[in-house]
Amino acid sequence: MELFESNTNWAEVVKPLIEKHKNKKCPLAYTNLFELMVMVFL
């Protein structure tokens, strides 16, 4: 699979990634401002 061809079908290229990660929690999910600040600075 060549990603940099002139006729890349991005829907097909991204589909396996979406299937792999669709049920995982976002790593930047936070419950309060303090948690967000810690994640950003660390």
RANOR-V855931 format. One line per field, one symbol per residue. phi: phi as a letter, one per 20 degrees, with the letter a starting at -180 (. if undefined). psi: psi as a letter, one per 20 degrees, with the letter a starting at -180 (. if undefined). burial: b if it has 9 or more other C-alpha atoms within 8 Angstrom, else e. A space follows every 10 residues. Layout:
phi=???
psi=???
burial=???
//
This chain:
phi=.eedffdfef fffegfffff dfdefffefc dbffffffff ee
psi=ophkqilpnh ghghghgghh jhjqqpijpq irhggggghg h.
burial=eeeeeeebee eebeeeeeee eeeeeeeeee eeeebbeeee ee
//
